[in-house]
Amino acid sequence: MHSEFHKSIPFDRPSLIKAAPTHSAAHSFIYATKIVLTKPFTLESQSDSDANYKAPNILQRILSLFKNVHPGSDLSCYKLPPVFNMPKSQLQCYAESVYSTASDLLSKLNTGKTPLDRLISVVAWSISTTRPATFGVAPYNSILGETHHVSKGNLNVLLEQVSHHPPVSALHATDEKENIEMIWCHFPVPKFTGTSVEGKVHGKRILKLHNHGETYEMNSPHLFIRILPVPGIDWVGNVSIRCPETGLVAELSYITQSFFGFGGNRRLIKGKIFDSLSMKILYKIDGHWDSTVTVKDTTNAKVTVIYDAKEVISGLQAPIVKDPESVWPTESALVWSELSQAILSKDWEKAIEAKKNVEERQRELLREKELKGETWVPKHFIVSHSKEEGWDCSPIQRWVPDAPMVTL
């Protein structure tokens, strides 16, 4: 479920800059007060103050929301009222799964002595991007040209909304010190089934370890939101992680609860690591992505813990604004700030008005571009699309620059 605009609405950067004073002190104050950054999803999200923004009677509201929606409907263009939004956009959620970590698994990828050691580390890192979600609320569906730019140590992360219909998000993250790069191109398609919403995340993720000349290609699990008979939300589906240079492959299955919401398989992961040339299974993978995941060596039955969620996605904090004057007007946390603050304050009337203001402002900018005969082009990615290959997003810059917002 995503909030949607009726039309593709690009940002007009100069027009947005006009809204802020040009003198330094006032400029800093405007950005410092407008930017709203909330804590990322963690294992403690249910008790976290930033996550406690849901409207009352959320299940009844959801049932009312879908009473006129037919099973099989694509919800990509469905306009979601603010009461069902969390105070952040989809871009921020994607980015948080990369830069919000208590334990730095990414920088450890280079330390593996063998290709197999490194693949196991990549599997652990991939699992770490799976984060708990909250039932009944969804992020804003980012508008065309929206960006999110955050740094964590040597890791710089940049995202841009490169398409609106369909909604396509591009991510580029680089660690110049470790010579690591990742490129994502995501295209979510949420569909209503009658008793649930299945959010299939199409697209691909690429992770490059340049020091070793290795590329890892992978996909994302899908989000499953069960409305009836027992409300719940979980990640499901199959994830494949392949390294063409070594021929090594990892296959993971994310398994959820039964239809009735019971059973012991909640947030379960099972899988295997094998050599695609010989098809020999080298390791078996087992565990739960919100606790621990292990690999079992098929040659000697040795079991090793490769991922501990408590060490990686616990105690996470929101980014802070280090350099307010350098924050782009397209920054997600700035664009949606009034709406996010209204949701956090549970001022639903103000939230409706704030969302309306963003929509109207962007529609006006779109009309101005149409009158000038201009077409929108992504600023940070070269985007292509075909029926055979799907969406492809190539970053324009070799390295992502340092961001004005940072996280520890």
MARVEXLO-105390 format. One record per atom (N, C-alpha, C): x, y, z. Coordinates in steps of 0.2 Angstrom, whole numbers, plus 5000, padded with zeros to 4 digits. Each point is the difference from the previous one (the first is absolute). Example, Ala and Ser with C-alpha at 12.3 -4.5 7.8 and 13.67 -1.06 7.14 Angstrom:
REM MARVEXLO-105390
506649725039/499650065000/500450065000/499850054996/500450065001/499650055003/
REM end
This chain:
REM MARVEXLO-105390
500449945000/499650065000/500450065000/500050044995/500450065000/499550064998/500250065003/499650064998/500350024993/499550034996/500150014993/499850064997/500350034995/499850064997/499749974993/499550044998/499649984994/500550014994/500550045000/500450014994/500850005002/500449994996/500750005001/500250085002/500350015005/500150075002/500750015002/500450034995/500750015002/500250065004/500650005003/500250065004/500350054995/499850065002/500450064996/500450035006/500749985000/500450025005/500050085001/500150044995/500050075001/499450035003/499449974998/499450035003/500049995008/500249945002/500049985007/500550045004/500550024997/500550045003/499850075002/499550034995/499750065001/499750015007/499749945003/499650005006/500550025006/500649994999/500450015006/500450064999/500250045006/500450065000/500749984997/500350054997/500749994997/500550015005/499950045005/500550025005/500149945005/500749995002/500249945003/499649985006/500050045005/499749985006/499349984999/499650044997/499349984999/499949944996/500549994995/500049944996/500149945004/500450005004/500249945005/499449995004/499750055003/499449995004/499449974997/499950024994/499449974996/500149934999/500649984998/500149924998/500149965007/500350035005/500049975006/499449985004/499550054999/499349995003/499649964995/500150004994/499549974995/500249924999/500649985001/500249934999/499749965005/499649954999/499849955005/500349934998/500449985005/500349934999/499849965006/499749944999/499849965005/500449945000/500049965006/500449945001/499849954995/500549964998/499849944995/499749955004/499849954996/499749945002/500549965004/499949985006/500449965004/499649945003/500449955003/499749955004/499550035005/500250065003/499650035005/499450054997/499950004994/499650054997/499350005003/499749945003/499350015002/500050045007/500550015003/500050045006/500450074999/500250014994/500450064999/499550064999/500250065003/499550055000/499950034993/500550004995/499950024994/499549954996/500049945002/499549954996/499350015003/499950035005/499350005003/499650064998/499950004993/499650054997/499449984996/499849945001/499449974997/499450035003/499550014995/499350025002/499749955004/499550015004/499649955004/499649964995/499849945002/499549954997/500349994992/500749995000/500349994993/499749954996/499849945003/499849944997/499350024997/499550035003/499450024998/500150054994/500550055001/500150044994/500249974994/500449955001/500349964994/499449974996/499649965004/499449974997/499650054997/499950065002/499650054997/500350024994/500750015000/500450024994/499949964994/500049935001/500049954995/499349984998/499550035003/499349974999/499850004993/500250054996/499950014993/500549984995/500549975003/500649984996/499949934998/500149984994/499949934997/500649965001/499949935002/500649965000/500450004994/500650005000/500450004994/500250074998/499850055003/500150074998/500750025002/500350034995/500750035001/499950075004/500450005006/499950065004/500550054999/500449994995/500650054998/499750074999/499450014997/499750064999/499550025005/499949965005/499550015005/500250065005/499650055001/500150065004/499949985008/500550005004/499949985007/500050065004/499550005004/499950065005/500650005005/500250065002/500550015005/500049955006/499449995002/499949965006/500349935000/500149984994/500449934998/500750014999/500350065000/500750014999/500450005006/500649984999/500550015005/500450064998/500450035005/500350074999/500649994996/500049974994/500650004996/499849974993/500450014995/499949984993/500349934999/499849974994/500349934999/500750014998/500350064998/500750004999/500350005006/499850035005/500350005007/500049925003/499549974999/500049935002/500549964996/500150004994/500549974996/500750025003/500150065001/500650025002/500249985007/499550005004/500249985007/500249935001/499849964995/500249935000/500749994998/500350054998/500750004998/500550045005/499750065002/500550045004/499849995008/499449985002/499949995007/500149935002/500650005003/500349935003/500450025006/499949955005/500450015006/500649975000/500149954995/500649964999/500150014992/500650014999/500250024993/500249944996/499549964997/500149944996/500350024993/499950064998/500250014993/500850014999/500350035005/500750015000/500449935001/499649955003/500449945001/499949954994/499750024994/499949964995/500749994996/500550045001/500649994997/500549965003/499849985007/500549975004/500049924999/499549984996/500049934999/500649974995/500349955002/500649984997/499949964993/499449975000/499849964994/499350034997/499949994994/499350024997/499449975004/500149945003/499549975003/499950045007/500550025003/500050045006/499650064999/500250034994/499750074999/499249994998/499949954997/499249994998/499649995006/500349965005/499749995007/499950075003/500550045000/499950075003/499550044996/499949994993/499550044996/499349985002/500049935001/499349975002/499850045007/500550005005/499850035006/499850074999/500450044996/499850074999/499450014996/499849954996/499450014996/499449995005/500149955005/499449995005/500050065004/500550045001/500050065005/499550054997/499950004993/499650054997/499349995001/499849945003/499349985001/499850035007/499550055000/499950035006/499349995002/499850005007/499349995002/499650064998/499449984998/499550054998/499450015004/499650055000/499550015005/499349994996/499649965003/499349994997/499650065000/499750014994/499550065000/500250064997/500750014999/500250064997/500549994995/500150054995/500549994995/500350074999/500649994997/500450074998/499750034995/500150074999/499850044994/500349974994/499650004995/500349984993/500450064997/500650005000/500550054998/499850034994/500050074999/499850034994/500650014996/499950014993/500550004995/500550055002/500749985000/500550055001/500250005007/499649975005/500250005007/500649975001/500450025005/500749975002/500049995007/500549965002/500249995007/500749985000/500450045004/500750005000/500350005007/500349945002/500350005007/500649965000/500550025004/500649975001/500149965007/500349945000/500249975006/500749985000/500450045003/500749985000/500350024993/500349954997/500250004993/499549984995/499449985002/499549984995/499650064999/499950024993/499650054998/499449974996/499450025002/499449974997/499550054997/499949994993/499550054997/499549964996/499450025001/499449974996/499650064996/499749984995/499650044996/499449974997/499450035000/499449974997/500150024993/500149954996/500150014993/499449994995/499549975003/499449994996/499450015005/499450024998/499450005005/499549954998/499950004993/499549954998/500449954995/500249945002/500049975006/500550045005/499949995007/500550025004/500649975001/500650034997/500649965000/500550055004/500449965005/500450045004/500749974998/500550045000/500749984999/500450025006/500549965001/500550015006/500749994997/500450045003/500750004998/500450015007/500449955002/500450015006/500749984999/500550045003/500749984999/500450015006/500549965001/500550015005/500650004997/500350064999/500650014996/500649965004/500050005006/500649985004/500049924999/499449975000/500049925000/499949984992/499950054996/499949994993/499449964998/499550015004/499349964999/499550054997/499649974996/499550044997/499349964999/499450035001/499449964999/499550054996/499749964996/499550044995/499349965001/499550035002/499349975000/499650034995/499549974997/499450024996/499449975002/499650035004/499449975003/499350024997/499649954999/499350024997/499549965003/499750025006/499549975004/499350004996/499749945001/499349994997/499649975006/499650045003/499549985006/499449984997/499749945001/499449984998/499549975005/499450025000/499549985005/499749934998/500049955004/499749944999/499349985003/499850055004/499449995003/500049995008/500649965002/500150005007/500750025002/500450024995/500750025001/500250054994/500650035001/500350044995/500749974999/500249984994/500649974998/500450064997/500650025003/500450054997/500649974997/500049984993/500549974997/500550054998/500749995002/500550054999/500449984994/499950034994/500349984994/500750044999/500449984996/500650034999/500649965003/500650035000/500649965002/500550055004/500449965004/500550035004/500749984998/500450044999/500749984998/500550035005/500449955003/500550025005/500749984996/500550055000/500649994997/500650015005/500449945001/500650015004/500650014995/500250064998/500450024995/500749975002/500249995006/500749985002/500149924997/499449975000/500049934998/499849984993/499750064997/499749994993/499449955000/499650015006/499449965000/499450045000/499549984997/499350034999/499549955003/499650025005/499549965002/499350034998/499649964997/499350024997/499549975005/499550045002/499549975004/499450034999/499449985003/499450035000/499750015007/499450025001/499850025007/499449955001/499949985007/499449975001/499450045000/499449985000/499350044999/499750015007/499650055000/499750025007/499349974999/499849965005/499349975001/499750035006/499450034998/499650035005/499349975001/499949965005/499449965001/499550045004/499450014997/499550045004/499649955004/499749954996/499649955003/500349934999/499849955005/499650015006/500450035006/500749995000/500450035005/500550054997/499950075002/500550054997/500749985001/500450024995/500749995001/500450024994/500750015001/500450024994/500749965000/500249984995/500649975000/500350004993/500749984999/500349994994/500049934998/499949994993/499949934997/500350004994/500149944997/500349994993/500749975000/500249994994/500749984999/500550054998/500650005002/500550044999/500649964997/500350024994/500549974997/500650055000/500649985003/500650045000/500549964995/500250034995/500549974995/500650044999/500649974999/500650034999/500249974993/499950034994/500249974994/500849994999/500450045004/500749994999/500249935003/499749985006/500249945003/499649944999/499450014998/499549954999/499649985006/500150035006/499749985006/499350045000/499649965003/499350025001/499749995007/499650045002/499649995007/499350014998/499649965002/499350005000/499650005006/499650055002/499750015006/499250004999/499749975005/499250005000/499850035006/499650065000/499750035005/499349975001/499949975006/499449975002/499650035005/499450014999/499650045005/499549955004/499650035004/499549955003/499549974996/499649965003/499449974996/499550054998/499549984996/499550054998/499650035006/500049965006/499650025006/500450045005/500750004998/500450045004/500349975006/500049935000/500349965005/500549964997/500449975005/500549954998/500750035002/500549964999/500750025003/500450024994/499850024994/500450014995/500150084998/499850045005/500050074999/500750024999/500150044994/500650034999/500649954999/499849954997/500549944999/500450014994/500649985000/500450004994/500349934999/500049974994/500349944998/500350014994/500649964999/500350014993/500649964999/500450014995/500649964999/500550054996/500649985000/500650034996/500349944996/500050014994/500349954995/500450034995/500449954997/500450024994/499649984994/499850064996/499649994994/500349964994/500749995001/500349954994/499949935002/500249985006/499949935002/499349985003/499650065002/499449995004/500149975007/500650005002/500149975007/499850055005/499649985005/499750045005/500650005006/500250065001/500650015005/499850025007/499450045000/499850015007/499250005000/499749995005/499350015001/499950065005/499550044999/499850065003/499449995004/500050025007/499449995004/499950055005/499450025002/500050055005/499450055000/500050055003/499550055000/500350074999/499750044995/500450064998/499950055006/499650005005/499950045005/500449985006/500449945000/500449985006/500649984997/500249934999/500649984997/499949954994/500550004996/500049964994/500749965000/500049944999/500649965000/500149974993/500649984999/500249964994/500349935002/499849954997/500349935002/500449974994/500649995002/500549974995/499849934998/499949994994/499749934998/500649955000/500650025000/500649955001/500149985007/499950045005/500249985007/499450015005/499550034997/499450015004/500150065006/500550044999/500250055004/499550064999/499750025006/499550064999/500350065003/499950064996/500350065002/499450054999/500050055005/499550055000/500350064996/499650024994/500350054996/499650075001/499549995003/499650075001/499650005006/500150055004/499650015006/499650075000/499450004999/499650064999/500150055006/500049975006/500150055006/500650044999/500549974997/500750045000/499950054994/499649994995/500050044994/499450055000/499449985002/499550054999/499650015007/500450015005/499850025006/500350075002/499650045004/500250065002/500250054995/499750004994/500250054995/499750075001/500350054997/499850065001/499950044993/499650055000/499950044994/500650044998/500150014994/500650044998/499950075003/500550045000/500050075002/500350044995/499750075000/500250044995/500750045001/500549984997/500750035001/500150064997/499750014994/500150064996/499450024997/499650045003/499350024998/500050044993/500550044999/500050044994/500149964994/500349945001/500149954994/499549954998/499550005004/499449964999/499650024994/500049954995/499650024994/499350015001/499750054996/499250015001/499649934998/500349964997/499749934998/500049955005/500450025006/500149955005/499349985003/499949935000/499449975003/499850035007/500450005004/499950025007/499850075001/500250044994/499850075000/499350014997/499949974994/499450004996/499449985004/500049955004/499549975003/500050025008/500350055002/500150025007/499450025003/499650044997/499450025003/499549955001/499949954995/499649945001/500349965005/500649995000/500349955005/499950035007/500150065001/499950035007/499250005002/499650004995/499350005002/499849935002/500349954996/499949935002/500249985007/500650025001/500349995007/499650035005/499750064999/499650045005/499349975000/499849954995/499449974999/499450064999/500350054996/499550054998/499849994993/499549965000/499849974993/499750054995/499750055003/499750064996/500650034996/500550025005/500650034997/500449964995/500049935001/500349964996/499750004993/499350005000/499750004993/500150064997/500150065003/500150064997/500750004998/500549985004/500750004998/500149954994/499749954999/500149964994/499750034994/499450035001/499750044995/500550054997/500350045004/500450054999/500649984995/500349945002/500649974996/499749984993/499449975000/499849984994/499850064995/499750055003/499850064996/500750044997/500550005005/500650044998/500349964994/500149935001/500349974995/499650004993/499449995000/499650014994/500150064997/500050065003/500250064997/500650004997/500549975003/500750004997/500049964994/499649945000/499949964994/499750044994/499550045002/499750044994/500550054997/500450035005/500550054997/500549964995/500249945002/500449974996/499749984993/499349985000/499749984994/499950064996/499950065003/499950064996/500750024996/500549995004/500750014997/500249954995/499649944999/500249954996/500649965003/500150005006/500649965003/499749935002/500549955000/499949945003/500549995006/499749965004/500449985006/500649954999/500650015002/500549955000/500349995006/500149945003/500349995006/500750045001/500250025006/500650045001/500649965001/499949945003/500549965003/500149934997/499549984995/500049934997/499850014993/500349954996/499849994993/499549945000/499450014998/499549955001/499849974993/499949945000/499749964994/499549955002/499649984995/499549955001/499849964994/499949945001/499849964994/499649945003/499649974996/499649945002/500449945002/500650004996/500449945002/500450015006/500350065001/500550015005/499750035006/499450034999/499750045006/500350075001/500050025006/500350075001/500849995002/500450054997/500750005002/500250075002/500350015005/500250075003/500750005001/500450044996/500750005000/500250075003/500450005005/500250075003/500450044996/500050065000/500450054996/500750015003/500050005006/500650015004/500449945002/500650004999/500449945003/499949995007/500150055004/499949995007/499550055003/499649985005/499550045003/500450055004/499850075000/500350055004/499849995007/500450035004/499850015007/499350035001/499649985005/499350035001/500050055005/499550055000/500050055005/499649975006/499749945000/499749965005/500449945002/500149985006/500549955002/499649965005/500249935001/499849965005/500649965003/499949995006/500649965004/499949934999/
REM end
